[in-house]
Amino acid sequence: MSATTWLRSPAAMLAPADIDAGGGLVVCGNTITEIVASGEKPVGEWQHEVDLGNSVVLPGLINTHHHFYQTLTRCVPAAMNKPLFPWLQTLYPIWRSLDAQMLASATELAALELVLSGATTVSDHHYVFPAGLEDAIDIQAEAIGKVGCRALLTRGSMSLGESQGGLPPDSIVQSADVILRDSERVIDAFHDPEPGAMLQVALAPCSPFSVSAELMLDTAALAERKNVLLHTHLAETEDENRFCIEKYGLRPLDYLEQCNWLNERTWLAHGIHFNATEIQRLGDANVGIAHCPSSNMLLGSGICPSVDLIKAGCRFGLAVDGSASNDSSNMIQEARQALLQQRLRYGPEQIRAENVLTWATQGSASLLHREDIGEIRIDMQADLAIFDLQELRFSGVGDPLAALVMCGAHRASSVMVGGKWLVESGTHSRYLEKELIARHSELAKKLQTAVVH
């Protein structure tokens, strides 16, 4: 029989408003089996007890958009202080030297960084497949297995090189036939559609300026046939809007609809530059939006219209985006960034700590069509992030839950995935961080200097 653990009397917990969870929760096996009311004890027996009187408990945070390989090109001087298109054009020549060892190390490091910040489910959008890296998703699947978190790996793609009017160089794009064959292969190899899944796959052509309309159409058809999700960047910048109008004679959302992507199977990264009519169309189609506040600010892309999208009916989650545009992979910090940025647009009354934490949990789960994670309820997967308040930054707080966002929590003290402790006392059970950093840093230096030779 599985051991039963009572996580007792936390200082605060992000639980549904209709549940009194003051007494904590009980975990047995991989699920939450009981929510304990204030002042009460569990109804059943338990073998282990953990006192959380100085801690805040969250459902495991869920990152919905990232580019793990970009941890190898953080703060590259030539790319800094540029908007999206010039930033990409600076980094493409570096990324074409990416190899298997680099990708494996980057995936481990990015996933570990996310887990230590309280993430229990991570999503990556990998779209760079230079020669020799055709099995990139296989490499990532193996690396994620070492970290031990849940993951949704998206088989990204770029097929529209410079010679065909696209933005990326021809050396890092693939043919549509190669992309579609490998997309089907990785779905068959790695996608688990069942509740409690540790690894799933979605299909993710990169953007309107790097893939053909034909590939978008064929990918949508394949996703429907294999019953997997669709993901892409859209409406991140005004440059993208102008590109779509010049190349396709359409605004990005009209282009998306023409490619059969305007439906609930789709979630979009960024979603900034939509007009009011487009926002309502997105809501009517139940499209999801992955909000990436830090990246949007660093690249000067704009502020996502979060409240308007949610009111229209969009599913709405949170993401850190790639580590070359964010330069960090920290989900609890991203929640704080979302609060600060969105208050500039909507004010403090509408954007509260509970809002952004819900975006990072239940909202993000809805983007990935996961009904078994993202909330603290009975029978949900026991994916939990616990933050110890015994830090200088939290001393004197009146609202412990809000303090995680307002006071800038940085690192989880404990992380549980499927009822198993992955992080305890702020340390991952399987990694020596200094060794991983040393290996990753060496490979990053090798990648960044390869373009010179």
FIMAR-654556 format. One record per residue (C-alpha): residue number from 1; z, y, x. Coordinates in nm, 4 decimals, always signed. Each point is the difference from the previous one (the first is absolute). Example, Ala and Ser with C-alpha at 12.3 -4.5 7.8 and 13.67 -1.06 7.14 Angstrom:
% FIMAR-654556
[node 1 [+0.7800 -0.4500 +1.2300]],
[node 2 [-0.0660 +0.3440 +0.1370]],
This chain:
% FIMAR-654556
[node 1 [+0.0000 +0.0000 +0.0000]],
[node 2 [-0.0700 +0.3549 +0.1163]],
[node 3 [+0.2996 +0.2077 +0.1035]],
[node 4 [+0.0951 +0.2785 -0.2405]],
[node 5 [+0.0868 +0.3456 +0.1357]],
[node 6 [+0.1773 +0.2833 -0.1812]],
[node 7 [-0.1006 +0.3402 +0.1377]],
[node 8 [+0.3064 +0.1785 -0.1246]],
[node 9 [+0.0673 +0.3527 -0.1268]],
[node 10 [-0.2534 +0.2203 +0.1829]],
[node 11 [+0.0526 +0.3748 +0.0192]],
[node 12 [-0.3240 +0.0313 -0.2008]],
[node 13 [-0.2941 -0.2113 -0.1074]],
[node 14 [-0.3497 +0.0840 -0.1239]],
[node 15 [+0.0137 -0.2094 -0.3157]],
[node 16 [-0.1642 +0.0535 -0.3401]],
[node 17 [+0.1770 +0.2609 -0.2112]],
[node 18 [+0.0875 -0.2562 -0.2684]],
[node 19 [+0.1976 -0.2179 +0.2449]],
[node 20 [+0.3570 +0.0509 +0.1237]],
[node 21 [-0.0235 -0.1311 +0.3558]],
[node 22 [+0.3168 +0.1549 +0.1391]],
[node 23 [+0.1467 -0.3384 +0.0910]],
[node 24 [-0.3053 -0.0984 +0.2046]],
[node 25 [-0.2326 -0.2949 -0.0358]],
[node 26 [-0.0178 -0.3721 +0.0671]],
[node 27 [-0.2762 -0.1721 +0.1952]],
[node 28 [-0.0670 -0.3725 -0.0157]],
[node 29 [-0.2992 -0.1482 +0.1763]],
[node 30 [-0.2801 +0.2554 +0.0010]],
[node 31 [+0.0909 +0.1898 -0.3192]],
[node 32 [+0.2558 +0.2329 -0.1509]],
[node 33 [+0.2022 -0.2126 -0.2409]],
[node 34 [+0.2614 +0.2414 -0.1307]],
[node 35 [+0.0708 +0.3727 -0.0236]],
[node 36 [+0.3722 +0.0720 +0.0076]],
[node 37 [+0.1464 +0.2869 -0.2044]],
[node 38 [+0.2467 +0.2493 +0.1441]],
[node 39 [+0.3455 -0.1488 +0.0525]],
[node 40 [-0.1204 -0.3524 -0.0834]],
[node 41 [-0.0544 -0.3193 +0.1978]],
[node 42 [-0.2954 -0.2391 -0.0215]],
[node 43 [+0.0105 -0.2441 -0.2889]],
[node 44 [-0.0885 -0.2965 +0.2197]],
[node 45 [+0.1268 -0.1193 +0.3340]],
[node 46 [-0.1102 +0.1428 +0.3321]],
[node 47 [+0.0255 -0.1238 +0.3573]],
[node 48 [-0.0433 +0.3272 +0.1905]],
[node 49 [+0.1150 +0.3542 -0.0657]],
[node 50 [-0.1206 +0.3217 +0.1641]],
[node 51 [+0.1918 +0.3243 -0.0589]],
[node 52 [-0.2460 +0.2879 -0.0412]],
[node 53 [+0.2526 +0.2716 -0.0786]],
[node 54 [-0.1496 +0.2301 +0.2649]],
[node 55 [-0.3643 -0.0855 -0.0700]],
[node 56 [-0.2869 +0.0819 -0.2346]],
[node 57 [-0.2188 -0.2844 -0.1288]],
[node 58 [-0.3682 +0.0464 -0.0828]],
[node 59 [-0.2665 -0.2450 -0.1094]],
[node 60 [-0.2037 -0.0693 +0.3106]],
[node 61 [-0.2389 +0.2889 +0.0636]],
[node 62 [-0.3722 -0.0773 -0.0368]],
[node 63 [-0.2613 +0.1670 +0.2187]],
[node 64 [-0.3369 +0.0137 -0.1757]],
[node 65 [-0.2369 +0.1373 +0.2657]],
[node 66 [-0.0038 -0.0184 +0.3789]],
[node 67 [-0.2204 -0.0595 +0.3024]],
[node 68 [+0.2119 -0.2074 +0.2360]],
[node 69 [-0.2489 +0.0156 +0.2883]],
[node 70 [+0.0472 +0.3767 +0.0160]],
[node 71 [+0.3470 -0.0397 +0.1530]],
[node 72 [-0.2014 -0.0382 +0.3219]],
[node 73 [-0.1386 +0.3548 -0.0276]],
[node 74 [+0.2974 +0.2126 -0.0946]],
[node 75 [-0.0112 +0.3645 +0.1104]],
[node 76 [-0.3253 -0.0314 +0.1927]],
[node 77 [-0.0399 +0.3558 +0.1351]],
[node 78 [-0.3734 +0.0263 -0.0725]],
[node 79 [+0.0552 -0.0907 -0.3671]],
[node 80 [+0.3030 +0.2137 -0.0697]],
[node 81 [-0.0245 +0.3194 -0.2058]],
[node 82 [-0.3226 -0.1003 -0.1737]],
[node 83 [-0.0867 -0.0632 -0.3659]],
[node 84 [-0.1150 -0.3423 -0.1200]],
[node 85 [-0.3699 -0.0160 +0.0916]],
[node 86 [+0.0288 +0.1428 +0.3564]],
[node 87 [+0.3171 -0.2085 +0.0467]],
[node 88 [-0.1887 -0.3175 -0.0917]],
[node 89 [-0.2990 +0.0880 +0.2172]],
[node 90 [+0.2348 +0.0434 +0.2968]],
[node 91 [+0.1725 -0.3347 -0.0521]],
[node 92 [-0.2942 -0.2244 -0.0975]],
[node 93 [-0.1180 -0.0359 +0.3643]],
[node 94 [+0.3511 -0.1118 +0.0990]],
[node 95 [+0.0421 -0.2453 -0.2873]],
[node 96 [-0.3228 -0.1846 +0.0838]],
[node 97 [+0.1817 -0.1459 +0.3046]],
[node 98 [+0.2697 -0.1589 -0.2170]],
[node 99 [+0.0522 -0.3690 +0.0822]],
[node 100 [+0.1958 -0.2934 -0.1420]],
[node 101 [+0.3058 +0.0419 +0.2210]],
[node 102 [+0.0221 +0.3679 -0.0882]],
[node 103 [-0.0276 -0.0627 -0.3732]],
[node 104 [+0.2653 -0.2721 +0.0066]],
[node 105 [+0.2439 +0.2220 +0.1853]],
[node 106 [-0.0730 +0.2999 -0.2224]],
[node 107 [+0.0520 -0.2072 -0.3145]],
[node 108 [+0.3333 -0.1342 +0.1207]],
[node 109 [+0.1220 +0.3422 +0.1085]],
[node 110 [-0.1073 +0.1846 -0.3164]],
[node 111 [+0.1434 -0.2662 -0.2299]],
[node 112 [+0.3264 -0.0085 +0.1933]],
[node 113 [+0.0267 +0.3784 -0.0128]],
[node 114 [-0.0509 -0.0099 -0.3766]],
[node 115 [+0.2549 -0.2798 -0.0511]],
[node 116 [+0.2636 +0.1850 +0.2007]],
[node 117 [-0.0534 +0.3005 -0.2289]],
[node 118 [+0.0744 -0.2124 -0.3084]],
[node 119 [-0.3448 -0.1375 -0.0882]],
[node 120 [-0.0169 -0.3605 -0.1155]],
[node 121 [-0.3683 +0.0019 -0.1024]],
[node 122 [-0.2732 +0.1599 +0.2092]],
[node 123 [-0.3681 +0.0600 -0.0640]],
[node 124 [-0.2594 +0.0565 +0.2702]],
[node 125 [-0.3564 +0.1285 -0.0255]],
[node 126 [-0.1892 -0.1356 +0.2997]],
[node 127 [-0.3640 +0.1066 +0.0119]],
[node 128 [-0.0916 +0.0019 +0.3732]],
[node 129 [-0.1817 -0.3184 +0.1066]],
[node 130 [-0.1652 +0.0586 +0.3392]],
[node 131 [-0.1713 -0.2920 +0.1723]],
[node 132 [+0.2550 -0.2651 +0.0908]],
[node 133 [+0.2421 +0.0968 -0.2787]],
[node 134 [-0.1759 -0.1667 -0.2921]],
[node 135 [+0.3143 -0.2002 -0.0858]],
[node 136 [+0.2266 +0.3049 -0.0228]],
[node 137 [+0.1635 -0.1034 -0.3289]],
[node 138 [+0.0892 -0.3414 +0.1436]],
[node 139 [+0.1674 +0.1748 +0.2942]],
[node 140 [+0.1953 +0.2240 -0.2335]],
[node 141 [+0.1089 -0.2879 -0.2237]],
[node 142 [+0.1495 -0.1797 +0.2998]],
[node 143 [+0.1745 +0.3148 +0.1248]],
[node 144 [+0.1484 +0.0815 -0.3417]],
[node 145 [+0.1342 -0.3535 -0.0235]],
[node 146 [+0.2027 +0.0665 +0.3147]],
[node 147 [+0.1561 +0.3139 -0.1486]],
[node 148 [+0.0990 -0.1790 -0.3214]],
[node 149 [-0.0686 +0.2678 -0.2617]],
[node 150 [-0.2349 -0.0222 -0.2976]],
[node 151 [-0.3476 +0.1402 +0.0544]],
[node 152 [-0.3214 +0.0892 -0.1765]],
[node 153 [-0.2761 +0.0035 +0.2604]],
[node 154 [-0.3187 +0.1707 -0.1087]],
[node 155 [-0.3329 -0.1123 +0.1418]],
[node 156 [-0.1402 +0.3435 +0.0719]],
[node 157 [-0.3568 +0.0747 +0.0976]],
[node 158 [-0.2428 +0.2601 +0.1294]],
[node 159 [-0.3741 -0.0568 -0.0429]],
[node 160 [-0.1426 +0.3537 +0.0069]],
[node 161 [-0.0437 +0.1088 +0.3627]],
[node 162 [-0.1215 +0.3323 +0.1344]],
[node 163 [-0.3620 -0.1161 +0.0053]],
[node 164 [+0.0178 -0.0484 -0.3792]],
[node 165 [+0.1723 +0.3292 -0.0715]],
[node 166 [+0.3604 -0.1214 +0.0232]],
[node 167 [+0.2842 +0.1366 +0.2103]],
[node 168 [+0.0964 -0.2962 +0.2296]],
[node 169 [-0.2103 -0.1013 +0.3032]],
[node 170 [-0.2290 -0.2989 -0.0479]],
[node 171 [+0.1996 -0.1993 +0.2595]],
[node 172 [+0.2952 -0.0536 -0.2369]],
[node 173 [-0.1768 -0.0734 -0.3298]],
[node 174 [-0.1017 -0.3407 -0.1353]],
[node 175 [-0.2810 -0.1124 -0.2261]],
[node 176 [+0.0750 -0.0434 -0.3692]],
[node 177 [-0.0760 -0.3730 +0.0162]],
[node 178 [+0.2517 -0.0555 +0.2803]],
[node 179 [+0.2629 +0.2053 -0.1832]],
[node 180 [-0.0375 -0.1820 -0.3301]],
[node 181 [+0.0020 -0.3472 +0.1575]],
[node 182 [+0.3139 +0.0741 +0.1965]],
[node 183 [+0.1642 +0.1662 -0.3007]],
[node 184 [-0.0368 -0.3182 -0.2017]],
[node 185 [+0.1163 -0.2106 +0.2941]],
[node 186 [+0.3265 +0.1910 +0.0529]],
[node 187 [+0.0775 -0.0028 -0.3722]],
[node 188 [-0.0345 -0.3781 -0.0035]],
[node 189 [+0.2016 -0.0353 +0.3195]],
[node 190 [+0.2912 +0.2354 -0.0601]],
[node 191 [+0.0316 +0.1329 -0.3548]],
[node 192 [+0.2963 -0.1367 -0.1968]],
[node 193 [-0.0159 +0.1112 -0.3661]],
[node 194 [+0.3330 -0.1533 -0.1007]],
[node 195 [+0.3297 +0.1869 -0.0676]],
[node 196 [+0.2104 +0.0204 +0.3132]],
[node 197 [-0.3103 +0.0051 +0.2224]],
[node 198 [+0.0567 +0.1008 +0.3611]],
[node 199 [-0.3653 +0.0736 +0.0800]],
[node 200 [-0.2824 +0.1306 -0.2163]],
[node 201 [-0.3475 +0.1409 +0.0639]],
[node 202 [-0.1972 +0.2852 -0.1569]],
[node 203 [-0.3466 +0.1411 +0.0741]],
[node 204 [-0.0277 +0.3509 +0.1400]],
[node 205 [-0.3287 +0.1682 +0.0970]],
[node 206 [+0.1212 +0.2947 +0.2040]],
[node 207 [-0.1376 +0.3127 -0.1665]],
[node 208 [-0.3074 +0.1600 -0.1592]],
[node 209 [-0.1065 +0.1330 +0.3408]],
[node 210 [+0.0150 -0.3366 +0.1805]],
[node 211 [-0.1349 -0.2628 -0.2436]],
[node 212 [-0.3124 -0.0285 -0.2121]],
[node 213 [-0.0026 +0.0158 -0.3792]],
[node 214 [-0.1469 -0.3512 -0.0028]],
[node 215 [+0.2992 -0.1349 +0.1926]],
[node 216 [+0.2385 +0.1740 -0.2418]],
[node 217 [-0.1759 -0.1650 -0.2944]],
[node 218 [-0.0096 -0.3448 +0.1599]],
[node 219 [+0.3652 +0.0236 +0.1069]],
[node 220 [+0.1054 +0.0881 -0.3547]],
[node 221 [-0.1879 -0.3038 -0.1303]],
[node 222 [+0.1598 -0.2270 +0.2611]],
[node 223 [+0.3489 +0.1341 -0.0769]],
[node 224 [-0.0498 -0.0711 -0.3694]],
[node 225 [-0.1263 -0.3506 +0.0696]],
[node 226 [+0.2892 -0.0816 +0.2354]],
[node 227 [+0.2569 +0.1976 -0.2047]],
[node 228 [+0.1261 +0.2219 +0.2816]],
[node 229 [+0.0652 +0.3732 +0.0203]],
[node 230 [-0.2213 +0.2821 +0.1290]],
[node 231 [+0.1049 +0.2810 +0.2324]],
[node 232 [-0.1674 +0.2974 +0.1692]],
[node 233 [+0.0538 +0.3595 +0.1119]],
[node 234 [-0.1091 +0.2587 -0.2555]],
[node 235 [+0.0189 +0.3767 -0.0481]],
[node 236 [+0.2033 +0.0473 +0.3176]],
[node 237 [-0.1753 +0.3196 +0.1077]],
[node 238 [-0.2504 +0.2548 -0.1256]],
[node 239 [-0.2301 -0.1169 +0.2821]],
[node 240 [-0.0184 -0.3373 -0.1748]],
[node 241 [-0.0867 +0.1690 -0.3289]],
[node 242 [-0.2840 +0.1911 +0.1671]],
[node 243 [-0.1253 -0.3173 +0.1720]],
[node 244 [-0.0201 -0.1874 -0.3311]],
[node 245 [-0.1812 +0.2831 -0.1721]],
[node 246 [-0.2515 +0.0344 +0.2847]],
[node 247 [-0.0634 -0.3744 +0.0482]],
[node 248 [+0.0399 -0.1404 -0.3520]],
[node 249 [-0.0314 +0.3074 -0.2219]],
[node 250 [+0.3417 -0.0878 -0.1440]],
[node 251 [+0.3626 +0.0963 +0.0407]],
[node 252 [+0.2153 -0.2824 +0.1452]],
[node 253 [+0.1392 -0.1169 -0.3346]],
[node 254 [-0.3439 -0.0124 -0.1611]],
[node 255 [-0.1201 -0.1995 +0.3001]],
[node 256 [+0.2972 -0.2371 -0.0394]],
[node 257 [-0.0808 -0.0562 -0.3663]],
[node 258 [-0.3679 -0.0599 +0.0764]],
[node 259 [+0.1112 -0.2720 +0.2423]],
[node 260 [+0.2085 -0.1764 -0.2719]],
[node 261 [+0.3329 +0.0892 +0.1607]],
[node 262 [+0.1548 +0.2148 -0.2740]],
[node 263 [+0.2455 -0.2578 -0.1382]],
[node 264 [+0.3532 -0.1370 +0.0346]],
[node 265 [-0.1015 -0.2309 +0.2864]],
[node 266 [-0.0329 +0.3078 +0.2252]],
[node 267 [+0.2528 +0.2022 +0.1940]],
[node 268 [-0.1017 +0.3015 +0.2072]],
[node 269 [+0.1449 +0.1517 +0.3151]],
[node 270 [+0.0749 +0.3745 -0.0182]],
[node 271 [-0.1625 +0.1144 -0.3277]],
[node 272 [+0.0454 +0.3717 +0.0690]],
[node 273 [-0.3113 +0.1890 -0.1043]],
[node 274 [-0.0559 -0.0920 -0.3646]],
[node 275 [-0.0502 +0.2511 -0.2798]],
[node 276 [+0.1862 -0.0216 -0.3323]],
[node 277 [-0.2739 -0.1985 -0.1749]],
[node 278 [-0.0185 -0.2482 +0.2872]],
[node 279 [+0.3777 -0.0463 -0.0003]],
[node 280 [-0.0114 -0.0965 -0.3669]],
[node 281 [-0.2863 -0.2432 +0.0629]],
[node 282 [+0.2045 -0.1640 +0.2755]],
[node 283 [+0.2962 -0.0339 -0.2339]],
[node 284 [-0.2094 -0.1394 -0.2832]],
[node 285 [-0.1313 -0.2665 +0.2400]],
[node 286 [+0.3545 -0.0790 +0.1277]],
[node 287 [-0.1055 +0.0538 +0.3605]],
[node 288 [+0.2766 +0.0025 +0.2633]],
[node 289 [+0.0611 +0.2746 +0.2575]],
[node 290 [+0.1665 -0.0519 +0.3393]],
[node 291 [+0.1569 +0.3339 +0.0905]],
[node 292 [+0.0078 +0.0712 +0.3774]],
[node 293 [+0.1865 +0.3306 +0.0417]],
[node 294 [+0.0553 +0.0039 +0.3781]],
[node 295 [-0.3624 -0.0801 +0.0818]],
[node 296 [-0.1224 +0.2509 -0.2543]],
[node 297 [+0.2123 +0.2721 +0.1591]],
[node 298 [-0.0801 -0.0858 +0.3628]],
[node 299 [-0.3764 +0.0013 -0.0645]],
[node 300 [+0.0269 +0.2995 -0.2319]],
[node 301 [-0.1722 -0.1950 -0.2761]],
[node 302 [+0.1920 +0.1384 -0.2988]],
[node 303 [+0.2745 -0.0906 -0.2486]],
[node 304 [-0.0464 -0.2931 -0.2374]],
[node 305 [+0.0438 +0.0973 -0.3700]],
[node 306 [+0.2653 -0.2660 -0.0550]],
[node 307 [+0.1543 +0.1095 -0.3296]],
[node 308 [-0.3390 +0.0643 -0.1593]],
[node 309 [-0.1288 -0.3432 +0.1070]],
[node 310 [+0.3107 -0.1762 -0.1341]],
[node 311 [-0.0106 +0.1910 -0.3292]],
[node 312 [-0.3662 -0.0962 -0.0378]],
[node 313 [+0.0938 -0.3699 +0.0274]],
[node 314 [-0.0646 -0.0837 +0.3653]],
[node 315 [+0.2124 -0.2510 +0.1843]],
[node 316 [+0.1558 +0.1904 +0.2913]],
[node 317 [+0.1511 -0.1250 +0.3260]],
[node 318 [+0.0842 +0.1113 +0.3502]],
[node 319 [-0.1522 -0.0713 +0.3427]],
[node 320 [+0.0372 +0.1113 +0.3604]],
[node 321 [-0.3756 -0.0221 +0.0802]],
[node 322 [-0.1273 -0.0698 +0.3499]],
[node 323 [+0.2128 +0.0657 +0.3032]],
[node 324 [-0.2654 +0.2216 +0.1569]],
[node 325 [+0.0171 +0.2459 -0.2909]],
[node 326 [+0.3692 -0.0410 -0.0810]],
[node 327 [+0.1148 -0.1072 +0.3483]],
[node 328 [+0.2859 -0.1905 -0.1620]],
[node 329 [+0.0472 -0.3062 -0.2208]],
[node 330 [+0.3233 +0.0810 -0.1789]],
[node 331 [+0.0182 -0.0508 -0.3749]],
[node 332 [+0.3395 +0.1590 -0.0668]],
[node 333 [-0.1092 +0.3108 +0.1897]],
[node 334 [-0.3242 +0.0011 -0.1969]],
[node 335 [+0.2047 +0.0185 -0.3199]],
[node 336 [+0.1653 +0.3141 +0.1339]],
[node 337 [-0.3359 +0.1463 +0.0959]],
[node 338 [-0.1269 -0.0683 -0.3515]],
[node 339 [+0.2959 +0.1810 -0.1524]],
[node 340 [-0.0357 +0.3049 +0.2251]],
[node 341 [-0.3776 +0.0271 -0.0347]],
[node 342 [-0.0161 -0.0616 -0.3738]],
[node 343 [+0.2727 +0.2569 -0.0699]],
[node 344 [-0.2366 +0.2613 +0.1415]],
[node 345 [-0.2385 -0.0828 -0.2854]],
[node 346 [+0.2300 -0.0984 -0.2872]],
[node 347 [+0.3437 +0.1412 +0.0832]],
[node 348 [+0.3398 -0.1685 +0.0461]],
[node 349 [+0.0571 -0.0688 -0.3710]],
[node 350 [-0.2928 -0.2427 -0.0234]],
[node 351 [+0.0176 -0.1601 +0.3448]],
[node 352 [+0.3362 -0.1665 +0.0657]],
[node 353 [+0.1235 -0.2630 +0.2406]],
[node 354 [-0.0134 -0.2665 -0.2723]],
[node 355 [-0.3669 +0.0843 -0.0638]],
[node 356 [-0.1182 -0.0531 +0.3555]],
[node 357 [+0.2140 -0.3117 +0.0496]],
[node 358 [-0.1518 -0.1452 -0.3162]],
[node 359 [-0.3489 +0.0811 +0.1306]],
[node 360 [+0.0861 -0.1926 +0.3176]],
[node 361 [+0.1239 -0.3054 -0.1920]],
[node 362 [-0.0995 -0.0624 -0.3618]],
[node 363 [-0.2997 +0.2345 +0.0201]],
[node 364 [-0.1336 -0.1595 +0.3152]],
[node 365 [+0.0476 -0.3472 -0.1488]],
[node 366 [-0.2161 +0.1031 -0.2953]],
[node 367 [-0.2821 +0.1007 +0.2373]],
[node 368 [+0.0011 -0.3493 +0.1494]],
[node 369 [+0.0305 -0.1665 -0.3446]],
[node 370 [+0.3326 -0.1552 +0.1014]],
[node 371 [+0.2405 -0.0570 -0.2886]],
[node 372 [+0.2485 -0.1974 +0.2111]],
[node 373 [+0.1029 +0.2737 +0.2453]],
[node 374 [+0.0864 +0.3703 -0.0058]],
[node 375 [+0.3027 -0.0104 -0.2314]],
[node 376 [+0.3560 -0.1274 -0.0010]],
[node 377 [+0.0044 -0.2258 -0.3047]],
[node 378 [+0.0912 -0.3616 -0.0706]],
[node 379 [-0.2731 -0.2479 +0.1067]],
[node 380 [-0.1728 +0.2527 +0.2255]],
[node 381 [-0.0561 -0.0947 +0.3625]],
[node 382 [+0.3075 +0.0797 +0.2124]],
[node 383 [-0.1724 +0.2649 +0.2109]],
[node 384 [+0.2605 +0.2614 +0.0904]],
[node 385 [+0.0437 +0.2923 +0.2392]],
[node 386 [+0.3571 +0.1006 +0.0797]],
[node 387 [+0.0907 +0.3295 +0.1660]],
[node 388 [+0.3412 +0.0570 +0.1584]],
[node 389 [+0.1436 +0.3459 -0.0734]],
[node 390 [+0.2234 -0.0020 +0.3087]],
[node 391 [-0.2171 +0.2505 +0.1860]],
[node 392 [+0.0560 +0.3654 +0.0801]],
[node 393 [-0.2901 +0.1035 -0.2213]],
[node 394 [+0.1676 -0.1485 -0.3102]],
[node 395 [+0.3546 +0.1282 +0.0498]],
[node 396 [+0.1278 +0.1828 -0.3080]],
[node 397 [-0.2788 -0.0976 -0.2410]],
[node 398 [+0.0665 +0.0203 -0.3715]],
[node 399 [-0.2932 -0.2133 -0.1182]],
[node 400 [-0.0520 -0.2968 +0.2351]],
[node 401 [-0.3367 -0.1004 -0.1489]],
[node 402 [-0.1486 +0.3473 +0.0258]],
[node 403 [+0.1449 +0.0283 +0.3512]],
[node 404 [-0.2442 -0.2608 +0.1326]],
[node 405 [-0.2817 +0.2432 -0.0773]],
[node 406 [+0.1695 +0.3381 +0.0293]],
[node 407 [+0.1880 -0.0749 +0.3228]],
[node 408 [-0.2881 -0.1887 +0.1595]],
[node 409 [+0.0846 -0.3680 +0.0335]],
[node 410 [-0.1998 -0.1508 +0.2839]],
[node 411 [+0.0894 -0.3648 +0.0474]],
[node 412 [+0.1314 -0.2742 -0.2290]],
[node 413 [+0.3138 -0.1801 +0.1101]],
[node 414 [-0.1031 -0.3224 -0.1762]],
[node 415 [-0.3220 -0.1286 -0.1550]],
[node 416 [-0.0364 -0.3116 -0.2141]],
[node 417 [-0.3327 -0.1618 -0.0907]],
[node 418 [-0.0009 -0.2821 -0.2530]],
[node 419 [+0.3736 -0.0524 +0.0394]],
[node 420 [-0.0145 -0.0241 +0.3813]],
[node 421 [+0.1485 +0.2596 +0.2340]],
[node 422 [-0.2823 +0.1364 +0.2126]],
[node 423 [+0.1988 +0.2923 +0.1416]],
[node 424 [+0.3748 +0.0082 +0.0616]],
[node 425 [+0.1977 +0.2791 +0.1665]],
[node 426 [-0.3273 +0.1902 +0.0380]],
[node 427 [-0.1601 -0.2741 +0.2105]],
[node 428 [-0.2862 -0.2336 -0.0911]],
[node 429 [+0.0948 -0.3643 +0.0397]],
[node 430 [-0.3165 -0.0949 +0.1927]],
[node 431 [-0.0833 +0.2920 +0.2287]],
[node 432 [+0.1158 +0.1685 +0.3169]],
[node 433 [-0.1348 +0.3473 -0.0687]],
[node 434 [-0.0229 +0.1112 +0.3629]],
[node 435 [-0.2206 -0.2962 +0.0898]],
[node 436 [-0.2339 +0.0665 -0.2934]],
[node 437 [-0.0159 +0.3699 +0.0839]],
[node 438 [-0.0848 -0.0695 +0.3642]],
[node 439 [-0.2813 -0.2408 -0.0902]],
[node 440 [-0.1379 +0.2259 -0.2726]],
[node 441 [+0.0143 +0.3121 +0.2192]],
[node 442 [-0.1935 -0.1721 +0.2771]],
[node 443 [-0.2725 -0.1040 -0.2431]],
[node 444 [-0.0119 +0.3493 -0.1531]],
[node 445 [-0.0589 +0.1499 +0.3442]],
[node 446 [-0.2747 -0.2547 +0.0669]],
[node 447 [-0.1728 +0.0839 -0.3294]],
[node 448 [+0.0221 +0.3768 +0.0409]],
[node 449 [-0.1457 -0.0079 +0.3523]],
[node 450 [-0.2765 -0.2525 -0.0770]],
[node 451 [-0.2294 +0.2691 -0.1426]],
[node 452 [+0.0009 +0.1832 +0.3311]],
[node 453 [-0.1608 -0.2922 +0.1897]],
